[in-house]
Amino acid sequence: MKARFGGKCPACDGAIKVGKEITKNSQEEWVHKACSDIEEELP
């Protein structure tokens, strides 16, 4: 999903900017899509 608010990625400590792709990690924290430790399942 796209970020609606700015913030900070707890995985890489980088900024999450509005409109960037984000997802939740295994600890239920919002992180950059590339920083997630959960593999995305393809249909």
LINZICOR-V269754 format. One line per field, one symbol per residue. ss: DSSP state (h for helix, s for strand, l for the rest). A space follows every 50 residues. Layout:
# LINZICOR-V269754
ss: ???
This chain:
# LINZICOR-V269754
ss: lsllllssllllllssllllsssslllllssshhhllllllll
